[in-house]
Amino acid sequence: MRSYTKSIGNYNGQTLVVTGAQDAGARGVLVSSALRAAGVQDVKLDWLVSDRSGDLRIVDVVAEGVSLAITQREEFAAMVEARQGDIDRFIADLRG
């Protein structure tokens, strides 16, 4: 969630309007919403909410069709590749 907060933290003064929700099976519930601000086009946001951990958690945010979880996974894969597969170095760099 901290990663998502950083990614969407620049949004100020907008209104988040929930427009619907649908069961996503074992993945959780997909909540549809729109980020609205005066004078600009709405930004479509979908939130994948899961309770698999026992608590409700946002496990992915899809902004205008782009999944933050997939984007982060791709970034991490590139970081591991740049370190020639050295997972310990990757983890150290994340902490660092």
C-alpha positions as CSV (number, residue, x, y, z in Angstrom):
1,M,0.0,0.0,0.0
2,R,2.9,2.4,0.7
3,S,4.0,2.0,-2.9
4,Y,0.5,2.8,-4.2
5,T,0.2,5.8,-1.8
6,K,3.5,7.2,-3.3
7,S,2.1,6.7,-6.8
8,I,-1.2,8.4,-6.3
9,G,-0.1,10.8,-3.5
10,N,0.1,13.8,-5.8
11,Y,-3.7,13.9,-6.2
12,N,-5.0,16.8,-4.2
13,G,-8.4,18.5,-4.3
14,Q,-10.1,15.9,-6.4
15,T,-13.1,13.8,-5.5
16,L,-13.1,10.0,-5.7
17,V,-16.5,8.7,-6.7
18,V,-17.3,5.0,-6.5
19,T,-19.2,4.0,-9.6
20,G,-19.6,0.2,-9.0
21,A,-18.2,-3.0,-7.7
22,Q,-18.1,-6.6,-9.0
23,D,-17.1,-9.9,-7.6
24,A,-13.7,-10.9,-9.0
25,G,-13.8,-14.4,-7.6
26,A,-10.8,-15.6,-5.6
27,R,-9.0,-12.4,-6.5
28,G,-11.5,-10.3,-4.4
29,V,-13.8,-7.4,-5.4
30,L,-13.1,-5.0,-8.1
31,V,-14.3,-1.5,-7.2
32,S,-14.8,0.9,-10.0
33,S,-14.3,4.6,-9.4
34,A,-13.5,7.9,-11.0
35,L,-11.2,10.7,-9.8
36,R,-13.0,14.0,-10.5
37,A,-11.7,17.5,-10.6
38,A,-13.1,20.7,-12.0
39,G,-12.0,21.5,-15.5
40,V,-10.3,18.2,-16.3
41,Q,-11.5,14.8,-17.6
42,D,-12.2,12.1,-15.0
43,V,-9.5,9.6,-14.3
44,K,-10.9,6.0,-14.2
45,L,-9.6,4.1,-11.2
46,D,-10.3,0.4,-10.4
47,W,-9.3,-1.0,-7.0
48,L,-8.9,-4.7,-6.4
49,V,-9.8,-5.3,-2.8
50,S,-9.0,-8.7,-1.2
51,D,-9.7,-10.2,2.3
52,R,-7.4,-13.2,1.8
53,S,-5.2,-12.0,4.7
54,G,-8.2,-11.7,7.0
55,D,-8.3,-8.0,6.6
56,L,-9.6,-5.9,3.7
57,R,-6.6,-4.7,1.6
58,I,-6.1,-3.0,-1.7
59,V,-4.0,-5.4,-3.7
60,D,-3.9,-3.5,-6.9
61,V,-4.9,-0.1,-8.4
62,V,-5.6,0.2,-12.1
63,A,-5.4,3.7,-13.3
64,E,-6.8,4.3,-16.9
65,G,-6.1,0.6,-17.6
66,V,-2.6,0.5,-16.2
67,S,-2.1,-1.9,-13.3
68,L,0.3,-0.6,-10.6
69,A,0.9,-4.2,-9.5
70,I,2.0,-5.3,-13.0
71,T,4.0,-2.2,-13.5
72,Q,5.8,-2.7,-10.2
73,R,6.4,-6.4,-11.0
74,E,8.0,-5.4,-14.3
75,E,10.2,-2.8,-12.6
76,F,11.4,-5.4,-10.0
77,A,12.1,-7.9,-12.7
78,A,14.3,-5.4,-14.5
79,M,16.1,-4.5,-11.3
80,V,16.8,-8.2,-10.6
81,E,18.0,-8.7,-14.2
82,A,20.3,-5.6,-13.9
83,R,21.9,-7.3,-10.8
84,Q,22.4,-10.5,-12.8
85,G,19.8,-12.3,-10.8
86,D,21.4,-11.5,-7.4
87,I,18.3,-11.4,-5.2
88,D,20.2,-10.5,-2.0
89,R,21.7,-7.5,-3.8
90,F,18.2,-6.5,-5.1
91,I,16.7,-6.7,-1.6
92,A,19.6,-4.7,-0.1
93,D,19.1,-2.0,-2.7
94,L,15.3,-1.9,-1.9
95,R,16.1,-1.4,1.7
96,G,18.8,1.1,1.1
